Amino acid sequence: MAQVDDDVALIVLDQITSATARLMPVDRVGAEAARRGITLLVDGAHAPGLLAAPLDGLVCDAWTGNLHKWGCAPRGTAALVARGPLREDLHPLIDSWGAAEPFPDRFDHQGTHDATAWLAAPAALDFVDATWGWETARRYMDELADHGARLVAAAFGLPGTPEGPVDVGMPVPGMRLVRLPEGLGTTRLAADALRDRATAELGVEAAFTSFDGVGYLRLSAHVYNTPEDYEHFAAVCVPVVEKWAREAAAAPAPAA
């Protein structure tokens, strides 16, 4: 809040950061923003399913969260919550025949929009609840993410790679960070390139991220994951990633 002055009209804040899997103090920021009369939009992309009640105790003007991540709904399915006067000022980017309807109907009544994903979302959420129970599922995700992070972090043996998972300060269930060997994934573009390379050469889908010039492997766990997934990554993929790090360290510096 020290960066907020009288000219700030809108704060956009992640509820859970994508790059570092850290829970942000959105409740405290929301209370202070409300006191100062500043509109707060909370980006809760990872929150539905991962947090039991992402809106409980949260003071904000608008909140949005993806249901296709931890909620297992079809891709592109999200929820939008708006409170107070802001509700009347929110409009879809493209007007359709429902444009004159009040919020939220004008978002739902898009003439050619395929609503299949939205209609399937409750079935996806109910399936997880009926099969495992969301509380049990989150506990399993958290314990498995801990196990996977310890396993993968221990597999990295290059100098400059800290031992153990990264302490992000405010962790969330189901996601953990492991620092990559020095020199890998130091920018967002470099991290994205690592993700694409891992898919092409290793046959795995892995989240490589970057924050403050440091590259990370962001491990996630869901009910469809097992310890064998992380054991495979530690045994098969980590040695290859270490080879990439050695190659990057040996490469000549680009010409000035």
C-alpha positions in Angstrom: 0.0 0.0 0.0 3.0 2.3 0.3 2.9 2.4 -3.6 -0.7 3.7 -3.6 -1.3 7.4 -3.8 -4.3 9.7 -4.4 -4.1 9.1 -8.2 -4.7 5.4 -7.9 -8.2 4.5 -9.1 -7.9 0.8 -9.5 -5.9 -2.0 -7.9 -5.7 -5.4 -9.6 -4.3 -8.1 -7.3 -3.7 -11.8 -7.7 -5.3 -13.9 -5.0 -2.7 -16.6 -5.8 0.3 -15.7 -7.9 0.9 -17.7 -11.0 4.7 -17.5 -11.1 5.3 -18.2 -7.4 2.2 -20.0 -6.1 1.9 -17.7 -3.2 -1.3 -16.6 -1.5 -1.6 -12.8 -1.4 -3.2 -10.9 1.6 -6.2 -9.8 -0.5 -8.4 -9.5 2.6 -6.0 -6.9 4.1 -5.5 -5.1 0.8 -9.3 -5.1 0.2 -10.1 -3.6 3.6 -7.5 -0.8 3.0 -8.6 -0.1 -0.5 -12.2 0.2 0.6 -11.2 2.6 3.3 -9.5 4.8 0.7 -12.3 4.5 -1.8 -10.2 2.6 -4.4 -11.8 0.0 -6.6 -10.2 -3.5 -6.1 -10.3 -6.3 -8.7 -9.1 -9.6 -7.4 -7.8 -12.0 -10.0 -8.6 -15.4 -8.4 -7.6 -17.5 -11.5 -6.3 -20.4 -9.3 -8.7 -20.0 -6.4 -11.9 -22.0 -7.3 -11.4 -25.5 -6.0 -8.0 -24.8 -4.5 -9.4 -22.6 -1.8 -12.5 -23.8 0.1 -14.2 -20.4 0.1 -12.2 -17.8 -1.9 -14.6 -15.0 -1.3 -15.1 -15.4 2.5 -14.1 -12.3 4.3 -12.9 -10.7 1.1 -13.8 -7.0 0.6 -13.5 -6.3 -3.1 -15.5 -4.7 -5.9 -15.0 -7.5 -8.4 -13.6 -11.0 -8.3 -13.0 -13.4 -11.2 -11.8 -17.1 -11.0 -11.2 -19.9 -13.5 -13.2 -23.0 -13.1 -11.2 -25.0 -15.7 -8.1 -25.2 -13.5 -8.6 -26.9 -10.2 -12.4 -27.1 -10.8 -11.8 -29.4 -13.8 -14.5 -27.7 -15.8 -14.0 -27.3 -19.6 -11.4 -24.7 -20.6 -12.4 -21.1 -20.8 -15.0 -21.4 -18.0 -14.8 -18.7 -15.4 -16.8 -16.9 -12.7 -17.3 -13.2 -12.3 -18.6 -11.6 -9.1 -19.2 -7.9 -8.8 -20.5 -6.0 -5.9 -21.9 -2.5 -5.3 -22.3 0.2 -7.9 -19.6 -1.3 -10.1 -22.1 -4.0 -11.2 -24.0 -1.5 -13.3 -20.8 -0.3 -15.1 -19.6 -3.8 -16.2 -20.4 -4.7 -19.8 -19.1 -7.5 -22.1 -16.5 -6.4 -24.6 -18.9 -7.3 -27.4 -22.5 -6.2 -27.3 -25.1 -8.7 -28.2 -28.9 -8.9 -28.0 -28.7 -9.1 -24.2 -26.7 -5.8 -23.9 -29.7 -4.0 -22.4 -30.2 -6.6 -19.6 -29.0 -5.9 -16.1 -25.8 -7.5 -14.6 -25.1 -10.4 -14.9 -27.7 -11.3 -17.5 -26.0 -9.1 -20.2 -22.9 -11.3 -19.9 -24.9 -14.5 -20.2 -27.1 -13.5 -23.2 -24.5 -13.5 -25.9 -26.2 -14.5 -29.1 -23.7 -16.9 -30.7 -21.8 -17.8 -27.5 -21.4 -21.5 -26.9 -22.6 -22.0 -23.3 -21.7 -25.7 -23.2 -18.6 -25.2 -20.9 -20.7 -23.1 -18.4 -23.4 -25.7 -18.3 -20.9 -28.5 -17.7 -19.1 -26.7 -14.9 -21.5 -27.7 -12.1 -21.2 -31.3 -13.1 -17.4 -31.1 -12.9 -17.4 -29.6 -9.5 -20.0 -32.0 -8.2 -18.1 -35.0 -9.6 -15.0 -34.1 -7.5 -17.2 -33.5 -4.5 -19.1 -36.8 -4.9 -16.1 -38.9 -5.7 -13.6 -37.7 -3.1 -15.1 -34.7 -1.4 -13.4 -31.3 -1.9 -11.8 -31.2 1.6 -10.3 -34.7 1.1 -9.2 -33.8 -2.4 -7.4 -30.6 -1.2 -5.7 -32.5 1.6 -4.5 -35.1 -0.9 -3.2 -32.5 -3.3 -1.3 -30.7 -0.6 0.4 -33.8 0.8 1.2 -35.0 -2.7 2.6 -31.6 -3.7 4.8 -31.6 -0.6 6.1 -35.1 -1.5 6.7 -34.3 -5.1 8.5 -31.0 -4.4 10.9 -32.7 -1.9 11.6 -35.5 -4.4 12.3 -33.3 -7.3 14.3 -30.8 -5.3 16.5 -33.6 -4.0 17.1 -34.9 -7.5 18.7 -31.6 -8.6 22.4 -31.9 -7.8 24.0 -29.1 -9.7 25.9 -26.4 -7.8 23.8 -23.3 -7.5 20.5 -25.2 -7.0 19.2 -24.8 -3.5 18.1 -28.0 -1.7 14.5 -28.4 -0.9 11.3 -26.7 -2.0 11.2 -22.9 -2.0 9.5 -21.2 1.0 7.1 -18.7 -0.6 5.9 -17.4 2.8 2.1 -18.0 2.2 1.7 -21.3 0.4 -1.5 -22.7 -1.0 -2.7 -26.3 -1.2 -1.5 -28.3 -4.2 1.3 -26.1 -5.6 5.0 -25.9 -4.7 8.1 -24.2 -6.1 11.4 -25.8 -6.8 14.3 -23.6 -7.9 15.8 -24.4 -11.3 19.6 -24.7 -11.8 21.3 -21.3 -12.2 20.8 -19.7 -15.6 17.6 -21.5 -16.6 14.3 -19.8 -16.9 15.5 -16.4 -15.8 12.9 -14.5 -17.8 9.2 -15.2 -18.6 10.1 -15.9 -22.3 12.9 -18.3 -21.2 10.6 -20.1 -18.8 8.0 -20.5 -21.5 10.7 -21.9 -23.9 11.6 -24.4 -21.2 8.0 -25.5 -20.9 7.7 -26.0 -24.7 11.1 -27.9 -24.8 10.0 -30.2 -22.0 6.8 -31.0 -23.8 8.7 -31.7 -27.1 11.7 -33.5 -25.8 10.6 -35.1 -22.6 6.9 -35.7 -23.3 5.7 -34.0 -20.1 3.6 -31.0 -19.3 5.4 -29.0 -16.7 5.0 -25.4 -15.5 8.3 -23.4 -15.7 8.0 -19.9 -14.3 10.3 -16.9 -13.6 10.3 -14.3 -10.9 12.8 -11.6 -10.2 15.4 -13.1 -12.6 15.2 -16.6 -11.1 13.7 -19.6 -12.8 11.4 -22.1 -11.0 9.6 -25.3 -11.7 6.1 -24.9 -10.3 4.8 -28.3 -9.3 1.0 -28.9 -9.1 -0.9 -31.9 -7.8 -4.5 -32.9 -8.3 -6.6 -36.0 -7.6 -5.5 -37.6 -10.9 -1.8 -37.3 -10.0 0.1 -40.0 -8.1 3.6 -40.2 -6.5 4.8 -42.0 -9.7 4.4 -38.8 -11.7 7.0 -37.0 -9.6 9.2 -40.0 -9.3 9.3 -40.2 -13.1 10.1 -36.5 -13.4 12.9 -36.7 -10.8 14.5 -39.8 -12.3 14.0 -39.1 -16.1 13.5 -35.4 -16.5 15.7 -33.7 -13.9 19.0 -35.2 -15.4 18.0 -33.7 -18.8 17.1 -30.3 -17.3 20.5 -30.4 -15.6 22.2 -31.1 -19.0 20.3 -28.1 -20.4 21.7 -26.0 -17.6 25.3 -27.1 -18.3 24.8 -26.4 -22.0 23.5 -22.9 -21.2 26.5 -22.2 -18.9 29.0 -23.4 -21.5 27.4 -21.3 -24.3 29.4 -18.2 -25.4 27.9 -14.9 -24.3 26.1 -13.1 -27.1 28.1 -10.4 -28.9 27.6 -6.8 -27.6 
